[in-house]
Amino acid sequence: MKVITKIQIPEEEPHFKIATTGTMGVMFNLRLQKLREKLKKANLGAVLIADVANITYLTGYENFSLYEREAYLLVGGNFQYIITDGRYSEVIKKQVPHFKLFERSHQNPTEKLFQDLKKQIKILGIEENELTVLEYKSLTKHFQKTKHFDTDKLRNIKTDQEIKKIAKACKLGDLAFKYILKKIKFGITEEEIANELEKFIKQEGAQLSFPPIVAFGKNSSIPHHQTGNTKIGPSTRFARSGREGLIILLDFGVKFENYCSDMTRTTFFGSPSIKQREIYQTVLVAQHEAIKFLNNQIKFGKKITGAMVDKIARNYIIEKGYSSIPHSLGHGIGLKVHEHPSVSPKSKDELIEGMVFSIEPGIYIPDLGGVRIEDLFVLEKTGLRQLTTSAKEIIQL
């Protein structure tokens, strides 16, 4: 492996049941208090929470399925229910004592709870993106009015503990990147690289935060290429010298104690051409310009939105003669890989202290390939602190 010279870049009410004692108990009570404050401000009688990440955030319980509807939370001004079935009753009673359990069954359907509480709830908040049409129709039978409530925004600002978990996930991701570079060789497939990544991450006591994107050659021009059986070999038209190197794009993340990382690096199998170097440097400088702009805004105490940061990197790439980035410049991360804030052309999200998000410009040229460089940052009082630390020099394998 050869690293080429570094590119120069220019209040709880008295009758509430208090959560478990200690630090964790205080944390959950504060989260519920914050939720109730937002419900009051939005003039909502309660909110029905279906998103698994939000359920984990408010209860600490992390084992509900992402693919089946196994639980809801129903939180109002003076009540907080966790709705699930008999498979989870025992563990919920032990691990989530600060919520009242409603054990649903054929004899005791969820609709019974809705019927009992409907007089207290004039307007019900719902997570529109999480409900099926059938679920929504059922709710409208019991509540006169529903209104979208973005529970995800509760998680906008990360605590020091959350940031430490994300940072640990990033550290494991950096280790995985060093490991996987040694595995890239003639004859290996994209899928085999993805499998090696998963194997290493699990050996380190963590999980993948999403299925890795491994793209060889022309496949890298598809931002979310589906990792497949493309192999490093004659058919991928690589050369170790004199012609054009094979682009290898790696986008993967680690989940550590429920918190996610996300990082993209683009490397070359063989010597990169002048054009490939130009594309790489353009992407790298675009990221640098976005970081510099954000840090300057922080330095002078100015408001920053996701759209403002996106514009800096996007315009730089366009000014260099390339097509606009076909995706957002970045996204928040935490219990989910994609959450608030959004760093995109239309984002009105204000970027403030405690937020963790990616900055990931890219250039993608059909039949040639693509380059994306993605890092995670936490926004602190003095500016951005980068959490992913893998090298960003051109790496030639």
C-alpha positions in Angstrom: 0.0 0.0 0.0 1.3 3.4 -1.0 0.1 6.7 0.5 0.6 9.5 -2.0 1.8 12.9 -0.7 -0.9 14.8 1.1 -2.9 17.1 -1.1 -2.6 20.7 -0.2 -6.1 22.1 0.5 -6.4 25.8 0.5 -40.5 19.6 35.0 -42.1 16.3 36.1 -45.5 16.4 37.8 -45.7 14.9 41.3 -47.7 11.8 40.4 -45.4 10.7 37.6 -43.5 7.5 38.3 -39.8 8.4 38.4 -37.5 6.4 36.3 -34.8 4.2 37.9 -32.6 6.0 40.3 -29.2 7.3 39.5 -27.8 9.0 36.4 -29.9 6.9 34.0 -33.1 7.7 35.9 -32.4 11.4 35.8 -31.6 11.2 32.1 -34.9 9.5 31.2 -36.9 11.9 33.4 -35.3 14.9 31.7 -36.1 13.4 28.2 -39.7 12.9 29.1 -39.9 16.4 30.6 -38.5 17.8 27.4 -41.0 15.8 25.4 -43.9 17.1 27.5 -42.8 20.7 27.1 -42.8 20.3 23.3 -46.3 18.7 23.4 -47.6 21.6 25.4 -46.0 24.1 23.0 -47.6 22.2 20.1 -51.0 22.1 21.9 -51.1 18.3 21.8 -52.9 16.2 24.3 -50.5 13.3 23.7 -48.2 11.7 21.2 -48.2 8.2 19.9 -44.6 7.1 19.2 -43.9 4.2 16.9 -40.3 4.8 15.8 -38.0 2.2 17.4 -35.2 4.7 17.9 -37.4 7.1 19.8 -38.8 4.3 21.9 -35.2 3.3 22.8 -34.3 7.0 23.5 -37.2 7.4 26.0 -37.2 4.0 27.6 -33.7 2.6 27.3 -35.1 -0.7 25.9 -33.4 -1.6 22.6 -34.7 -4.9 21.4 -37.9 -4.2 19.5 -37.8 -5.1 15.9 -37.1 -2.5 13.2 -39.3 -4.5 10.8 -42.4 -5.4 12.8 -44.7 -3.3 14.9 -44.0 -4.7 18.3 -44.5 -1.6 20.5 -45.7 2.0 20.8 -45.3 4.7 23.4 -48.3 6.9 24.3 -47.2 9.9 26.3 -49.5 12.7 27.5 -49.4 15.4 30.2 -50.0 13.1 33.1 -49.5 9.6 31.7 -46.9 7.5 29.8 -47.7 4.1 28.5 -45.6 1.5 26.7 -47.9 -0.7 24.6 -46.6 -4.2 23.7 -47.6 -7.8 23.9 -46.9 -10.8 26.2 -43.6 -11.6 24.6 -42.1 -8.5 26.2 -44.1 -8.0 29.4 -41.6 -9.6 31.8 -38.6 -7.7 30.5 -40.5 -4.4 30.2 -41.7 -4.5 33.8 -38.1 -4.9 34.9 -36.3 -2.6 32.5 -38.8 0.1 31.9 -40.4 0.8 35.3 -41.0 4.5 34.5 -43.7 3.6 31.9 -47.0 1.9 32.6 -47.3 -1.3 30.7 -50.4 -1.9 28.5 -50.2 -5.5 27.5 -52.1 -5.8 24.3 -53.7 -9.0 23.1 -56.8 -10.2 21.2 -58.8 -9.9 24.4 -57.2 -6.6 25.3 -56.6 -4.6 22.1 -54.7 -1.3 21.9 -58.0 0.3 20.8 -59.3 -0.2 24.4 -56.6 2.1 25.7 -57.3 4.7 23.0 -61.0 4.5 23.9 -60.3 5.1 27.6 -58.0 8.1 27.0 -59.7 9.8 24.1 -61.6 12.3 26.3 -58.2 13.5 27.6 -56.7 13.9 24.1 -58.3 16.6 21.9 -55.4 16.4 19.5 -53.1 13.4 19.1 -49.6 13.9 17.9 -48.4 11.2 15.4 -45.2 10.3 13.7 -46.5 10.4 10.1 -43.5 8.8 8.6 -43.8 5.8 10.8 -47.4 4.8 10.6 -49.1 2.6 8.0 -52.3 3.7 6.3 -54.2 1.0 8.3 -52.7 2.3 11.6 -53.7 5.8 10.7 -57.2 4.9 9.9 -57.5 3.1 13.2 -56.4 6.2 15.1 -58.9 8.4 13.3 -61.7 6.2 14.7 -60.8 7.2 18.2 -59.3 10.7 18.1 -61.1 13.6 16.5 -57.9 15.3 15.3 -54.3 14.2 14.7 -51.3 16.3 13.9 -47.7 15.4 12.8 -45.2 15.6 15.7 -41.5 15.2 14.9 -40.3 13.2 17.9 -36.9 12.7 16.2 -36.1 16.4 17.0 -35.8 15.4 20.7 -32.6 13.8 19.7 -31.1 16.8 17.8 -28.6 17.7 20.6 -26.4 14.9 21.8 -25.2 14.6 25.4 -21.6 14.1 26.3 -22.4 10.4 26.9 -24.0 10.1 23.5 -21.1 11.8 21.7 -18.6 9.5 23.5 -20.5 6.5 22.1 -20.6 7.9 18.6 -16.9 8.7 18.9 -16.2 5.1 20.0 -18.2 3.8 17.0 -16.1 6.1 14.7 -12.9 4.8 16.3 -13.9 1.2 15.5 -14.7 2.4 12.0 -11.2 3.8 11.6 -9.7 0.5 12.7 -12.0 -1.4 10.3 -10.8 0.8 7.4 -7.1 0.1 8.2 -7.9 -3.6 8.4 -9.8 -3.8 5.2 -7.1 -2.1 3.1 -4.9 -5.1 3.7 -7.6 -7.4 2.4 -8.1 -5.6 -1.0 -6.2 -7.7 -3.6 -6.5 -9.1 -7.1 -9.5 -11.5 -7.4 -11.5 -10.3 -4.4 -15.2 -9.2 -4.9 -17.2 -6.3 -3.5 -19.3 -8.7 -1.4 -16.2 -10.4 0.1 -14.9 -7.0 1.2 -18.3 -6.2 2.8 -18.2 -9.6 4.6 -14.7 -9.0 5.9 -15.8 -5.6 7.2 -18.7 -7.1 9.1 -16.5 -9.9 10.5 -14.0 -7.5 11.8 -16.6 -5.1 13.4 -18.4 -8.0 15.1 -15.0 -9.3 16.4 -14.6 -5.9 18.0 -17.9 -6.3 19.9 -19.9 -4.0 17.7 -22.3 -4.2 14.7 -22.7 -2.7 11.3 -24.9 0.4 11.4 -26.0 -0.3 7.8 -25.1 -2.7 5.0 -21.7 -1.5 3.6 -21.5 0.0 0.2 -18.5 -1.4 -1.6 -18.1 -0.2 -5.2 -15.4 -1.1 -7.7 -14.6 0.9 -10.8 -17.7 2.2 -12.7 -19.9 1.0 -9.9 -18.7 3.9 -7.8 -20.5 6.4 -10.0 -23.8 5.1 -8.3 -23.8 6.9 -4.9 -25.7 4.0 -3.2 -24.5 1.1 -5.3 -25.7 -2.3 -4.2 -22.6 -4.3 -3.3 -22.3 -7.3 -5.5 -20.0 -9.8 -7.2 -17.9 -7.4 -9.2 -14.3 -8.6 -8.9 -10.9 -6.9 -9.1 -9.5 -8.4 -12.2 -9.1 -7.9 -16.0 -12.7 -7.1 -16.5 -12.5 -4.1 -14.2 -9.8 -2.6 -16.4 -7.4 -1.7 -13.7 -3.7 -1.0 -14.2 -1.0 -0.8 -11.6 1.0 1.8 -13.5 0.9 4.0 -16.6 -2.9 4.0 -17.2 -5.9 4.3 -14.9 -6.3 2.9 -11.3 -9.4 1.1 -10.2 -11.6 3.3 -8.0 -12.6 1.5 -4.8 -15.4 3.3 -2.8 -16.1 2.1 0.8 -19.0 3.5 2.7 -19.7 1.8 6.0 -20.6 2.4 9.6 -20.4 0.9 13.1 -23.0 0.6 15.7 -21.7 0.7 19.3 -24.1 0.6 22.2 -26.9 1.6 19.8 -25.1 4.7 18.4 -23.9 4.8 14.9 -21.0 5.9 12.8 -20.7 6.6 9.1 -17.7 7.1 6.9 -16.8 7.0 3.2 -13.3 6.7 1.8 -12.3 6.4 -1.9 -9.0 4.6 -2.7 -7.3 3.3 -5.8 -6.1 -0.1 -6.9 -3.4 0.9 -9.2 -2.1 4.3 -10.0 -4.8 7.0 -10.3 -4.9 8.9 -13.5 -4.6 12.7 -13.7 -8.4 13.0 -14.1 -9.0 10.7 -11.1 -6.6 12.8 -9.0 -8.4 16.0 -10.1 -11.8 14.6 -9.1 -10.4 13.4 -5.8 -8.9 16.8 -5.0 -12.0 18.7 -6.0 -14.1 16.6 -3.6 -11.6 16.9 -0.8 -11.3 20.7 -1.2 -15.2 21.0 -1.3 -15.3 19.3 2.1 -12.6 21.5 3.4 -14.4 24.7 2.2 -17.6 23.6 3.9 -15.7 23.0 7.2 -13.9 26.3 7.0 -17.1 28.2 6.3 -18.9 26.6 9.3 -16.0 27.3 11.6 -15.8 30.9 10.5 -19.6 31.4 11.1 -19.1 29.9 14.6 -16.1 32.1 15.3 -18.1 35.3 14.6 -21.3 34.1 16.3 -23.4 33.9 13.2 -26.4 31.6 12.7 -25.7 28.6 10.4 -28.3 26.5 8.7 -27.8 23.2 6.9 -28.6 24.8 3.6 -25.8 27.4 4.0 -23.1 24.8 4.5 -24.5 22.6 1.7 -24.3 25.5 -0.7 -20.6 26.1 -0.1 -19.5 22.6 -1.1 -22.1 22.2 -3.8 -21.1 25.5 -5.5 -17.4 24.7 -5.4 -17.9 21.4 -7.2 -20.2 23.1 -9.8 -17.6 25.9 -10.3 -15.0 23.3 -11.1 -17.1 22.1 -14.0 -18.8 19.0 -12.4 -22.4 18.2 -11.9 -24.1 19.1 -8.7 -24.0 16.6 -5.8 -26.9 14.2 -6.3 -27.5 13.9 -2.6 -27.5 16.0 0.5 -24.1 17.3 1.7 -24.7 15.7 5.1 -27.1 14.3 7.7 -27.3 14.0 11.5 -26.5 10.7 13.1 -27.1 9.0 16.5 -29.4 6.1 17.2 -30.2 6.2 13.5 -27.7 6.6 10.6 -29.9 9.4 9.1 -31.6 11.8 11.5 -31.7 15.5 12.2 -30.1 17.9 11.4 -30.2 17.9 7.6 -27.3 19.5 5.7 -29.1 19.9 2.3 -30.1 22.6 -0.2 -33.5 23.2 1.4 -32.6 22.6 5.0 -33.8 25.2 7.5 -32.2 23.2 10.4 -30.0 25.5 12.5 -26.6 23.9 13.3 -25.9 24.4 16.9 -23.6 23.1 19.7 -24.1 19.4 20.5 -25.2 18.3 17.0 -23.4 15.4 15.3 -23.5 15.2 11.5 -21.7 14.2 8.4 -20.1 16.3 5.6 -19.8 14.1 2.5 -19.4 15.8 -0.9 -19.1 13.6 -4.0 -18.6 13.6 -7.7 -20.1 10.8 -9.8 -19.4 10.4 -13.5 -21.3 7.6 -15.4 -19.0 5.0 -17.0 -16.0 6.5 -15.2 -16.6 6.3 -11.5 -17.2 8.4 -8.4 -15.4 9.8 -5.4 -17.0 10.5 -2.1 -15.3 11.6 1.1 -17.4 11.4 4.3 -16.6 12.3 7.9 -18.5 12.8 11.1 -18.3 16.0 13.1 -19.6 17.2 16.4 -20.3 20.9 16.6 -18.7 22.5 19.7 -18.5 26.0 21.1 -15.3 26.7 19.2 -16.3 24.9 16.0 -16.2 21.4 14.5 -14.4 18.5 16.0 -13.9 15.6 13.6 -14.8 12.2 14.9 -13.6 10.0 12.0 -9.9 10.2 11.7 -8.9 7.9 8.8 -6.4 9.4 6.4 -7.8 11.4 3.5 -4.7 11.4 1.3 -5.0 9.5 -1.9 -4.3 5.8 -1.1 -2.9 3.7 -3.8 -3.2 -0.1 -3.2 
